[in-house]
Amino acid sequence: MNVPAPLLILVAAVLWGLLGILGKNAQAAGVGALEVALWRAVLAGGLYALHAGVTRARLPRGRDLLVTAIFGILGVSVFYGSYQLAVRAGGASLASVLLYTAPAFVALLGWGLLRERPGWREAAAIAGTLAGIALISLGGGQGVNVTGAALGWGLIAGFTYSLYYLYGKAFFGTYAPHALLAVALPVGALGLLPFVTFSAKTPGAWASLVAIAVFSTYLAYLAYGAGLRRLPATRASVIASLEPVVAAGLAALLFDERLSPTALLGAALVIGAALSLSVERKPRGELAARVE
C-alpha cells in the first residue's frame, strides 16, 4: 500500500500532538508525571529493541555506546520527564508550544558548540521565540497555568529535545535510528527509575501509557521517517508544525484549555520561529530533530 508522503507526515504530527493529551489522561488517572515518562521509555524502548533485532541493525559500541548512554540520560530521562512535568504544571497545549523552542536552542547550540555562525534568519527566530515566550507568560488562558514551573519544565523539554538534532547529526548517518533508540530509551528508563513512585493503575491509565509508547513514540517516528524519505524537508516541516495545533485543539475540546489571544500570538511567534529555522535543515538532520 503506497501511502502519500504528506499523509504520513500528517499522521506523525497528529500522533505527536496526542502526547500531552495522553499524558494528562494518565496523570488524571493517578499516574505520576515521571512514571508516565518511565513507561514511555520502557515500552517504546522495547519496541525499538525488537525492531533492531528483527532487522539485525548494528548497535553502537565503544565510545559511540558511551555517547548514546549519555544521550539516553539527557534526551530521554530529562526530556521525557520534563515534558510530562510541563503537562502537569501548565497543561498539554502549553507544553506542546514550549517544545517548539527547540529549533532556537539548536541555533544557539550550533553557535556555541559547533561554531556555526548565525545569520539574520537565526537571530530573528531566536528573538521571535523569546518574544513569543514573553507573550505566553503575560497572556495565560483558561485552564492553562502559566507559572514559573510550567515555563521552566517546558523550556527544559525544548532544550533537551534540541539535543536530538546534534546527536542525530553525529550518529544517524552511521547507525539506524531505531538501533540507537533501542539503547538510549532503556538507559533513559534507568535514569528515571530512582525518581519514580509507582502507583496502582486503572485499565484506562494503562491504555494511555501504551498509546504514548506505541502511537506517539514508535509509530509516529516510523511514519515521519517514511514520509521524509519521499518528501522535501521543507514541506515535511510545514506539515509537522500542525503538532501543537492538534494538541491545543484537543486540549480545548477535552480539558477546556484555551490560550488567551495574547498567548495565542506568542504561540504563533514560537511556531513561526521554529518553522523559519526548520526549513533550512537537511533531511537527515530534520529526521534527527523530530524523533520525540
Beta strands, then each sheet from edge to edge (+ up, - down):
strand 1: 141-142
strand 2: 258-259
sheet 1: 1+ 2-
end
